[in-house]
Amino acid sequence: MALIHIDKLAAGMVLQEDVCDRSGRVLLPAGSELTEKHLLIFRTWGVLEAEITAESDCNSEEPDDGEPVDPVLLAAAESAVMSLFTHNDLEHPAIKELLRICIARKVANGA
């Protein structure tokens, strides 16, 4: 089982755990096979990631180009970006996604 970001989820993957909105309402139960409509609904409700079964797992630790990220570079990027988000609710879906994008761009630009 793996926690996969919404950008890497695909139709046909099977949920390991229920997908809930921010208030805890179940949007899709565990064991369901994802469709494109489900992915659209997840985005609409601010769901950023889902736990999927090992059979439908893909490696979410690598960037889209398939090259592994240098852990030192990643740590430096996270440190630099986190200082800009000190007064934000890091659990809010929009802030969480913005933080992820900023760190990815910082890594891509060589921190």
N, CA, C and O atoms as a MOPAC input file, in Angstrom:
PM7 MOZYME 1SCF
protein

 N      0.82900 1    -1.17400 1     0.00000 1
 C      0.00000 1     0.00000 1     0.00000 1
 C      0.87200 1     1.23500 1     0.00000 1
 O      1.95900 1     1.23800 1     0.57800 1
 N      0.39200 1     2.29800 1    -0.65600 1
 C      1.17600 1     3.51500 1    -0.77800 1
 C      0.25700 1     4.73100 1    -0.82000 1
 O     -0.84000 1     4.68400 1    -1.37600 1
 N      0.72800 1     5.81000 1    -0.22200 1
 C      0.01600 1     7.07800 1    -0.26700 1
 C      0.47400 1     7.78900 1    -1.52800 1
 O      1.64600 1     8.14200 1    -1.65600 1
 N     -0.44100 1     7.99800 1    -2.45200 1
 C     -0.11800 1     8.54600 1    -3.76500 1
 C     -0.76400 1     9.91600 1    -3.93300 1
 O     -1.93700 1    10.10100 1    -3.60800 1
 N      0.01200 1    10.88200 1    -4.44500 1
 C     -0.50100 1    12.22200 1    -4.71600 1
 C     -1.52000 1    12.15400 1    -5.84800 1
 O     -1.43700 1    11.28600 1    -6.71700 1
 N     -2.47200 1    13.06600 1    -5.83300 1
 C     -3.56100 1    13.04000 1    -6.82200 1
 C     -3.04500 1    13.13400 1    -8.25600 1
 O     -3.66200 1    12.58400 1    -9.16900 1
 N     -1.92500 1    13.82100 1    -8.46700 1
 C     -1.37100 1    13.93200 1    -9.82000 1
 C     -0.88500 1    12.59400 1   -10.35600 1
 O     -0.76100 1    12.41900 1   -11.56800 1
 N     -0.60400 1    11.63600 1    -9.45000 1
 C     -0.10200 1    10.33000 1    -9.88000 1
 C     -1.15500 1     9.23200 1    -9.77200 1
 O     -0.89100 1     8.08400 1   -10.13000 1
 N     -2.34100 1     9.57300 1    -9.28400 1
 C     -3.42700 1     8.60200 1    -9.25600 1
 C     -3.94200 1     8.39600 1   -10.67100 1
 O     -3.92200 1     9.31500 1   -11.48900 1
 N     -4.39500 1     7.20100 1   -10.94900 1
 C     -4.89700 1     6.89800 1   -12.28700 1
 C     -6.11400 1     5.98900 1   -12.19000 1
 O     -6.28300 1     5.24400 1   -11.22400 1
 N     -6.94900 1     6.07000 1   -13.20500 1
 C     -8.10600 1     5.18000 1   -13.28100 1
 C     -7.61200 1     3.74200 1   -13.27000 1
 O     -6.61900 1     3.41000 1   -13.91700 1
 N     -8.31400 1     2.89600 1   -12.52900 1
 C     -7.94100 1     1.50100 1   -12.43400 1
 C     -7.22700 1     1.14700 1   -11.13700 1
 O     -7.17700 1    -0.02400 1   -10.76100 1
 N     -6.67000 1     2.14600 1   -10.44300 1
 C     -6.03800 1     1.88200 1    -9.14900 1
 C     -7.12800 1     1.55400 1    -8.13200 1
 O     -8.25900 1     2.02300 1    -8.25800 1
 N     -6.78800 1     0.74900 1    -7.12300 1
 C     -7.75200 1     0.30800 1    -6.11500 1
 C     -7.39500 1     0.93100 1    -4.76200 1
 O     -6.23900 1     0.90000 1    -4.34000 1
 N     -8.40200 1     1.49400 1    -4.09300 1
 C     -8.18400 1     2.15600 1    -2.81200 1
 C     -7.93700 1     1.15400 1    -1.69100 1
 O     -8.65500 1     0.16200 1    -1.56200 1
 N     -6.92500 1     1.41800 1    -0.89200 1
 C     -6.62900 1     0.61500 1     0.28800 1
 C     -7.48200 1     1.09100 1     1.46500 1
 O     -7.92600 1     0.28500 1     2.28300 1
 N     -7.70800 1     2.40500 1     1.54600 1
 C     -8.47900 1     2.99600 1     2.63500 1
 C     -9.53800 1     3.92300 1     2.05900 1
 O     -9.44200 1     4.35300 1     0.91000 1
 N    -10.56600 1     4.23200 1     2.88000 1
 C    -11.60000 1     5.17900 1     2.47100 1
 C    -10.95700 1     6.51900 1     2.13200 1
 O     -9.96500 1     6.91300 1     2.74500 1
 N    -11.52500 1     7.20900 1     1.16000 1
 C    -11.11600 1     8.57700 1     0.85000 1
 C    -12.19200 1     9.48600 1     1.41500 1
 O    -13.37100 1     9.36200 1     1.08400 1
 N    -11.76300 1    10.40600 1     2.27700 1
 C    -12.70200 1    11.30700 1     2.95400 1
 C    -12.38400 1    12.74400 1     2.60800 1
 O    -11.24400 1    13.08000 1     2.28500 1
 N    -13.41300 1    13.60300 1     2.67600 1
 C    -13.17500 1    15.02400 1     2.49600 1
 C    -12.61000 1    15.59100 1     3.79300 1
 O    -12.39100 1    14.85600 1     4.75600 1
 N    -12.37900 1    16.87900 1     3.81200 1
 C    -11.74900 1    17.53200 1     4.96600 1
 C    -12.57400 1    17.39400 1     6.24500 1
 O    -12.01400 1    17.39600 1     7.34100 1
 N    -13.88500 1    17.27500 1     6.11900 1
 C    -14.73600 1    17.15200 1     7.30000 1
 C    -14.93900 1    15.69600 1     7.73000 1
 O    -15.62800 1    15.43400 1     8.71500 1
 N    -14.34900 1    14.75600 1     7.00300 1
 C    -14.43400 1    13.35500 1     7.38100 1
 C    -15.50300 1    12.55500 1     6.66400 1
 O    -15.64500 1    11.35800 1     6.91400 1
 N    -16.25400 1    13.18500 1     5.78200 1
 C    -17.28400 1    12.47800 1     5.02200 1
 C    -16.62800 1    11.57100 1     3.98400 1
 O    -15.74000 1    12.00300 1     3.24900 1
 N    -17.06100 1    10.32900 1     3.92600 1
 C    -16.48900 1     9.36100 1     2.98500 1
 C    -16.94000 1     9.71100 1     1.56800 1
 O    -18.13400 1     9.78600 1     1.27900 1
 N    -15.95900 1     9.92200 1     0.69800 1
 C    -16.24400 1    10.18300 1    -0.70700 1
 C    -16.23600 1     8.89300 1    -1.51800 1
 O    -17.01400 1     8.73500 1    -2.45900 1
 N    -15.34300 1     7.96500 1    -1.14300 1
 C    -15.24600 1     6.69700 1    -1.84300 1
 C    -14.68100 1     5.65800 1    -0.86700 1
 O    -13.64200 1     5.89500 1    -0.25000 1
 N    -15.35100 1     4.51700 1    -0.72200 1
 C    -14.90600 1     3.52400 1     0.27000 1
 C    -13.69000 1     2.71500 1    -0.20400 1
 O    -13.40100 1     2.63200 1    -1.39700 1
 N    -12.99700 1     2.12700 1     0.76300 1
 C    -11.86200 1     1.25000 1     0.47400 1
 C    -12.31700 1     0.10600 1    -0.42600 1
 O    -13.44900 1    -0.36800 1    -0.32500 1
 N    -11.42300 1    -0.32800 1    -1.30200 1
 C    -11.73100 1    -1.42000 1    -2.20900 1
 C    -12.29600 1    -0.96800 1    -3.54300 1
 O    -12.42600 1    -1.77000 1    -4.46800 1
 N    -12.63300 1     0.31200 1    -3.65000 1
 C    -13.18600 1     0.82900 1    -4.90100 1
 C    -12.08300 1     1.02600 1    -5.93500 1
 O    -10.95600 1     1.39800 1    -5.60800 1
 N    -12.43700 1     0.76800 1    -7.18600 1
 C    -11.51100 1     1.01700 1    -8.28300 1
 C    -11.73800 1     2.43400 1    -8.78900 1
 O    -12.87300 1     2.82100 1    -9.06900 1
 N    -10.66100 1     3.21000 1    -8.90800 1
 C    -10.77400 1     4.60500 1    -9.31100 1
 C    -11.15200 1     4.75500 1   -10.78300 1
 O    -10.74100 1     3.96700 1   -11.63500 1
 N    -11.94200 1     5.78600 1   -11.05300 1
 C    -12.27400 1     6.18500 1   -12.42200 1
 C    -11.87700 1     7.64600 1   -12.57800 1
 O    -11.55000 1     8.31300 1   -11.59600 1
 N    -11.90300 1     8.13900 1   -13.79600 1
 C    -11.60200 1     9.55600 1   -14.03800 1
 C    -12.58700 1    10.45300 1   -13.29500 1
 O    -12.21000 1    11.52200 1   -12.81300 1
 N    -13.84800 1    10.02500 1   -13.20000 1
 C    -14.85900 1    10.80700 1   -12.48100 1
 C    -14.49400 1    10.92200 1   -11.00000 1
 O    -14.65700 1    11.98700 1   -10.40500 1
 N    -13.99900 1     9.83200 1   -10.39900 1
 C    -13.57900 1     9.86900 1    -8.99700 1
 C    -12.45600 1    10.88100 1    -8.80200 1
 O    -12.46500 1    11.63900 1    -7.83200 1
 N    -11.48500 1    10.89800 1    -9.72100 1
 C    -10.36200 1    11.82300 1    -9.61500 1
 C    -10.83600 1    13.26500 1    -9.69700 1
 O    -10.31400 1    14.12400 1    -8.98800 1
 N    -11.80700 1    13.54400 1   -10.54300 1
 C    -12.39100 1    14.88000 1   -10.64700 1
 C    -13.09100 1    15.26300 1    -9.33800 1
 O    -12.96100 1    16.39300 1    -8.86600 1
 N    -13.82500 1    14.32300 1    -8.76100 1
 C    -14.51000 1    14.57200 1    -7.49200 1
 C    -13.49000 1    14.83000 1    -6.37800 1
 O    -13.69500 1    15.71700 1    -5.54900 1
 N    -12.40800 1    14.07300 1    -6.35400 1
 C    -11.36900 1    14.27500 1    -5.33900 1
 C    -10.81100 1    15.68800 1    -5.43300 1
 O    -10.65900 1    16.36700 1    -4.41800 1
 N    -10.50800 1    16.13000 1    -6.64400 1
 C     -9.97700 1    17.49000 1    -6.82800 1
 C    -10.99600 1    18.53500 1    -6.36900 1
 O    -10.63400 1    19.52700 1    -5.73700 1
 N    -12.25500 1    18.30800 1    -6.68600 1
 C    -13.31400 1    19.24300 1    -6.30800 1
 C    -13.40900 1    19.39600 1    -4.79300 1
 O    -13.63300 1    20.49800 1    -4.29200 1
 N    -13.23900 1    18.29800 1    -4.06500 1
 C    -13.36500 1    18.30600 1    -2.61200 1
 C    -12.04000 1    18.52700 1    -1.89300 1
 O    -11.99200 1    18.43800 1    -0.66600 1
 N    -10.97800 1    18.80800 1    -2.61500 1
 C     -9.70200 1    19.12600 1    -1.99100 1
 C     -8.89900 1    17.94200 1    -1.50800 1
 O     -8.02000 1    18.09400 1    -0.66000 1
 N     -9.18700 1    16.75800 1    -2.03700 1
 C     -8.41800 1    15.57000 1    -1.67800 1
 C     -7.11100 1    15.61300 1    -2.46600 1
 O     -7.12500 1    15.72100 1    -3.69200 1
 N     -5.98900 1    15.52800 1    -1.76600 1
 C     -4.69000 1    15.64400 1    -2.42300 1
 C     -3.96500 1    14.32500 1    -2.59200 1
 O     -3.04600 1    14.22600 1    -3.40400 1
 N     -4.36700 1    13.29500 1    -1.82900 1
 C     -3.69700 1    12.00800 1    -1.92200 1
 C     -4.63100 1    10.90500 1    -1.45400 1
 O     -5.61300 1    11.14500 1    -0.75200 1
 N     -4.29800 1     9.70200 1    -1.85900 1
 C     -5.11400 1     8.54700 1    -1.47900 1
 C     -4.20900 1     7.35100 1    -1.26300 1
 O     -3.15500 1     7.22800 1    -1.88700 1
 N     -4.63500 1     6.47300 1    -0.37300 1
 C     -3.91300 1     5.22900 1    -0.07500 1
 C     -4.41400 1     4.16900 1    -1.05000 1
 O     -5.60800 1     3.87300 1    -1.09900 1
 N     -3.49600 1     3.60100 1    -1.82400 1
 C     -3.88800 1     2.58400 1    -2.79500 1
 C     -3.24600 1     1.25000 1    -2.45000 1
 O     -2.28800 1     1.20200 1    -1.67800 1
 N     -3.76500 1     0.17400 1    -3.01300 1
 C     -3.23700 1    -1.16500 1    -2.74300 1
 C     -1.89700 1    -1.35700 1    -3.43400 1
 O     -1.55500 1    -0.63600 1    -4.37200 1
 N     -1.14900 1    -2.33500 1    -2.95700 1
 C      0.17900 1    -2.61800 1    -3.50400 1
 C      0.09900 1    -3.06100 1    -4.96100 1
 O      1.00700 1    -2.77700 1    -5.74300 1
 N     -0.96500 1    -3.74600 1    -5.33100 1
 C     -1.10100 1    -4.22700 1    -6.71100 1
 C     -1.15500 1    -3.08300 1    -7.71000 1
 O     -0.68400 1    -3.22100 1    -8.83800 1
 N     -1.73000 1    -1.94500 1    -7.30100 1
 C     -1.84700 1    -0.81900 1    -8.22400 1
 C     -0.86500 1     0.28100 1    -7.88700 1
 O     -1.00500 1     1.40700 1    -8.36200 1
 N      0.14500 1    -0.03800 1    -7.05700 1
 C      1.12700 1     0.94100 1    -6.58700 1
 C      2.02700 1     1.41300 1    -7.72400 1
 O      2.38400 1     0.65500 1    -8.62600 1
 N      2.37900 1     2.69700 1    -7.64500 1
 C      3.42300 1     3.24300 1    -8.50200 1
 C      4.38200 1     3.97900 1    -7.59000 1
 O      3.99800 1     4.34000 1    -6.47700 1
 N      5.58900 1     4.21200 1    -8.00400 1
 C      6.59200 1     4.83000 1    -7.13900 1
 C      6.36100 1     6.32100 1    -7.05600 1
 O      6.63700 1     7.04200 1    -8.01500 1
 N      5.85500 1     6.80400 1    -5.92200 1
 C      5.54400 1     8.21900 1    -5.74700 1
 C      6.71700 1     9.00300 1    -5.19900 1
 O      6.60300 1    10.21300 1    -5.00500 1
 N      7.84400 1     8.35300 1    -4.94200 1
 C      8.98900 1     9.04000 1    -4.36800 1
 C      9.88900 1     9.64600 1    -5.44100 1
 O     10.83500 1    10.36500 1    -5.11900 1
 N      9.60700 1     9.36500 1    -6.69800 1
 C     10.42800 1     9.89600 1    -7.76500 1
 C      9.68500 1    10.98700 1    -8.50700 1
 O      8.46300 1    10.92100 1    -8.64000 1
 N     10.40600 1    12.00100 1    -8.99800 1
 C      9.75900 1    13.02400 1    -9.79700 1
 C      9.29400 1    12.46400 1   -11.12600 1
 O      9.60100 1    11.32000 1   -11.46300 1
 N      8.55000 1    13.26800 1   -11.88800 1
 C      7.96300 1    12.80900 1   -13.14100 1
 C      8.98900 1    12.35900 1   -14.17200 1
 O      8.67600 1    11.52500 1   -15.02200 1
 N     10.21400 1    12.89600 1   -14.11600 1
 C     11.20500 1    12.50200 1   -15.10200 1
 C     11.88000 1    11.17600 1   -14.76900 1
 O     12.69700 1    10.69000 1   -15.55100 1
 N     11.54700 1    10.57200 1   -13.60100 1
 C     12.05400 1     9.26800 1   -13.24800 1
 C     13.39100 1     9.27300 1   -12.52700 1
 O     13.85200 1     8.21500 1   -12.09800 1
 N     14.03300 1    10.43900 1   -12.37900 1
 C     15.30500 1    10.50400 1   -11.68400 1
 C     15.07700 1    10.70400 1   -10.18800 1
 O     14.23000 1    11.50600 1    -9.79500 1
 N     15.83100 1     9.97700 1    -9.34500 1
 C     15.67400 1    10.15400 1    -7.89900 1
 C     16.16000 1    11.53300 1    -7.45900 1
 O     17.05800 1    12.11700 1    -8.06700 1
 N     15.55000 1    12.03800 1    -6.39400 1
 C     15.90200 1    13.35200 1    -5.86300 1
 C     16.99500 1    13.19600 1    -4.81500 1
 O     16.90900 1    12.32900 1    -3.94500 1
 N     18.02100 1    14.03300 1    -4.89900 1
 C     19.10000 1    14.04000 1    -3.91700 1
 C     18.52000 1    14.45200 1    -2.55800 1
 O     17.95300 1    15.53900 1    -2.44500 1
 N     18.64900 1    13.61600 1    -1.53300 1
 C     18.06900 1    13.92100 1    -0.22100 1
 C     18.58000 1    15.22900 1     0.38200 1
 O     17.82900 1    15.93000 1     1.05900 1
 N     19.85100 1    15.56500 1     0.14100 1
 C     20.41000 1    16.82000 1     0.66500 1
 C     19.74400 1    18.00800 1    -0.01600 1
 O     19.40000 1    18.99000 1     0.64100 1
 N     19.56400 1    17.92200 1    -1.32200 1
 C     18.91300 1    18.98600 1    -2.08200 1
 C     17.45300 1    19.13500 1    -1.65700 1
 O     16.95100 1    20.25100 1    -1.52600 1
 N     16.77800 1    18.01300 1    -1.44400 1
 C     15.39000 1    18.03500 1    -1.00000 1
 C     15.26800 1    18.67800 1     0.38100 1
 O     14.37100 1    19.49100 1     0.60300 1
 N     16.14900 1    18.32900 1     1.30100 1
 C     16.12400 1    18.90900 1     2.65100 1
 C     16.37500 1    20.41100 1     2.60500 1
 O     15.72600 1    21.16900 1     3.32500 1
 N     17.30700 1    20.84700 1     1.76700 1
 C     17.59800 1    22.27500 1     1.63800 1
 C     16.39800 1    23.02200 1     1.06800 1
 O     16.07000 1    24.11900 1     1.52000 1
 N     15.74700 1    22.42500 1     0.07800 1
 C     14.57000 1    23.06000 1    -0.52600 1
 C     13.42700 1    23.14200 1     0.48000 1
 O     12.76500 1    24.17400 1     0.58200 1
 N     13.19100 1    22.06300 1     1.22400 1
 C     12.12500 1    22.06800 1     2.23000 1
 C     12.37900 1    23.11600 1     3.29600 1
 O     11.45600 1    23.81800 1     3.71100 1
 N     13.61800 1    23.23000 1     3.74300 1
 C     13.97000 1    24.20800 1     4.76600 1
 C     13.73400 1    25.63200 1     4.27000 1
 O     13.16800 1    26.46000 1     4.98300 1
 N     14.16800 1    25.90700 1     3.05600 1
 C     14.00400 1    27.24800 1     2.49900 1
 C     12.53500 1    27.61000 1     2.30700 1
 O     12.12400 1    28.73100 1     2.60500 1
 N     11.75500 1    26.67200 1     1.81700 1
 C     10.34100 1    26.94100 1     1.54100 1
 C      9.52400 1    27.00300 1     2.83100 1
 O      8.62800 1    27.83800 1     2.95400 1
 N      9.82400 1    26.13200 1     3.78800 1
 C      9.06000 1    26.11000 1     5.04000 1
 C      9.13300 1    27.44500 1     5.76900 1
 O      8.17500 1    27.83900 1     6.43400 1
 N     10.25700 1    28.14300 1     5.65200 1
 C     10.37500 1    29.44700 1     6.31800 1
 C      9.38100 1    30.46000 1     5.75800 1
 O      9.03100 1    31.42600 1     6.43600 1
 N      8.93300 1    30.24800 1     4.54700 1
 C      7.95600 1    31.15100 1     3.93300 1
 C      6.51900 1    30.81800 1     4.32900 1
 O      5.61100 1    31.61900 1     4.10700 1
 N      6.31500 1    29.64500 1     4.91100 1
 C      4.97500 1    29.17300 1     5.25000 1
 C      4.73800 1    29.09700 1     6.76400 1
 O      3.82900 1    28.39200 1     7.20400 1
 N      5.52800 1    29.80000 1     7.55800 1
 C      5.44700 1    29.68100 1     9.01300 1
 C      4.10500 1    30.11200 1     9.58800 1
 O      3.70400 1    29.60200 1    10.63400 1
 N      3.40400 1    31.02800 1     8.94300 1
 C      2.13500 1    31.53600 1     9.47900 1
 C      0.91400 1    30.94000 1     8.79100 1
 O     -0.17500 1    31.51200 1     8.83800 1
 N      1.09800 1    29.80300 1     8.16100 1
 C      0.01100 1    29.15200 1     7.43700 1
 C     -0.41000 1    27.85500 1     8.11900 1
 O      0.35600 1    27.25400 1     8.87200 1
 N     -1.63400 1    27.44200 1     7.84300 1
 C     -2.14000 1    26.15500 1     8.30600 1
 C     -1.64000 1    25.09900 1     7.32300 1
 O     -2.19200 1    24.94700 1     6.23300 1
 N     -0.60700 1    24.38000 1     7.70900 1
 C      0.01800 1    23.41300 1     6.80300 1
 C     -0.85000 1    22.19700 1     6.52200 1
 O     -0.51900 1    21.39600 1     5.64800 1
 N     -1.96000 1    22.04200 1     7.24700 1
 C     -2.87000 1    20.92600 1     7.00700 1
 C     -4.00200 1    21.29500 1     6.04500 1
 O     -4.75700 1    20.42200 1     5.61600 1
 N     -4.12300 1    22.58000 1     5.70300 1
 C     -5.15600 1    22.98400 1     4.74500 1
 C     -4.76100 1    22.45000 1     3.36900 1
 O     -3.61100 1    22.60300 1     2.95800 1
 N     -5.69600 1    21.82700 1     2.65200 1
 C     -5.35200 1    21.20400 1     1.36500 1
 C     -4.69800 1    22.15500 1     0.36100 1
 O     -3.76200 1    21.76000 1    -0.33400 1
 N     -5.16600 1    23.38300 1     0.27300 1
 C     -4.59200 1    24.33000 1    -0.69700 1
 C     -3.16100 1    24.70100 1    -0.31200 1
 O     -2.28100 1    24.77000 1    -1.16900 1
 N     -2.93500 1    24.93600 1     0.96400 1
 C     -1.59200 1    25.28400 1     1.43300 1
 C     -0.65400 1    24.09100 1     1.28300 1
 O      0.50100 1    24.24800 1     0.88600 1
 N     -1.14800 1    22.91100 1     1.59700 1
 C     -0.35200 1    21.68800 1     1.46500 1
 C      0.10600 1    21.49000 1     0.01500 1
 O      1.26000 1    21.14500 1    -0.23700 1
 N     -0.79800 1    21.70900 1    -0.91700 1
 C     -0.47400 1    21.55300 1    -2.33400 1
 C      0.48800 1    22.64400 1    -2.79600 1
 O      1.42800 1    22.36300 1    -3.54000 1
 N      0.26500 1    23.88100 1    -2.36400 1
 C      1.15800 1    24.97800 1    -2.72500 1
 C      2.56500 1    24.72500 1    -2.19300 1
 O      3.54800 1    24.97600 1    -2.89000 1
 N      2.66200 1    24.23300 1    -0.97400 1
 C      3.94600 1    23.89200 1    -0.36600 1
 C      4.64900 1    22.81000 1    -1.18700 1
 O      5.84400 1    22.91500 1    -1.46400 1
 N      3.90700 1    21.77300 1    -1.57500 1
 C      4.48600 1    20.69000 1    -2.37600 1
 C      5.02900 1    21.21600 1    -3.71600 1
 O      6.11700 1    20.83400 1    -4.14700 1
 N      4.26200 1    22.08600 1    -4.35600 1
 C      4.67800 1    22.64400 1    -5.64900 1
 C      5.92300 1    23.51000 1    -5.48800 1
 O      6.84600 1    23.42400 1    -6.29700 1
 N      5.95400 1    24.33900 1    -4.45600 1
 C      7.10300 1    25.20200 1    -4.20900 1
 C      8.37500 1    24.39600 1    -3.95500 1
 O      9.44000 1    24.72800 1    -4.47600 1
 N      8.25900 1    23.34600 1    -3.16100 1
 C      9.42300 1    22.50300 1    -2.88700 1
 C      9.89700 1    21.81000 1    -4.16200 1
 O     11.09800 1    21.72800 1    -4.42000 1
 N      8.95100 1    21.31400 1    -4.95500 1
 C      9.32100 1    20.65000 1    -6.21500 1
 C     10.03600 1    21.61100 1    -7.16500 1
 O     11.01600 1    21.23900 1    -7.80900 1
 N      9.54800 1    22.83000 1    -7.24700 1
 C     10.20100 1    23.82700 1    -8.12000 1
 C     11.57900 1    24.21400 1    -7.60600 1
 O     12.51400 1    24.40300 1    -8.38400 1
 N     11.69200 1    24.32800 1    -6.29500 1
 C     12.98600 1    24.67100 1    -5.69500 1
 C     13.99000 1    23.55800 1    -5.98800 1
 O     15.14200 1    23.83700 1    -6.31900 1
 N     13.56900 1    22.31900 1    -5.87000 1
 C     14.44800 1    21.17300 1    -6.18400 1
 C     14.82800 1    21.19800 1    -7.66600 1
 O     15.98600 1    20.98900 1    -8.02500 1
 N     13.83500 1    21.45700 1    -8.51600 1
 C     14.09900 1    21.47600 1    -9.95900 1
 C     15.07200 1    22.57400 1   -10.35800 1
 O     15.80800 1    22.43300 1   -11.33500 1
 N     15.07500 1    23.67600 1    -9.59800 1
 C     15.97800 1    24.79200 1    -9.88400 1
 C     17.30100 1    24.68700 1    -9.13900 1
 O     18.12300 1    25.60300 1    -9.18300 1
 N     17.50000 1    23.56800 1    -8.45800 1
 C     18.76600 1    23.33900 1    -7.75800 1
 C     18.84500 1    23.96700 1    -6.37900 1
 O     19.93100 1    24.26300 1    -5.88100 1
 N     17.66400 1    24.17200 1    -5.75500 1
 C     17.55300 1    24.76000 1    -4.40300 1
 C     18.42500 1    25.97200 1    -4.36600 1
 O     18.50400 1    26.64400 1    -3.33700 1

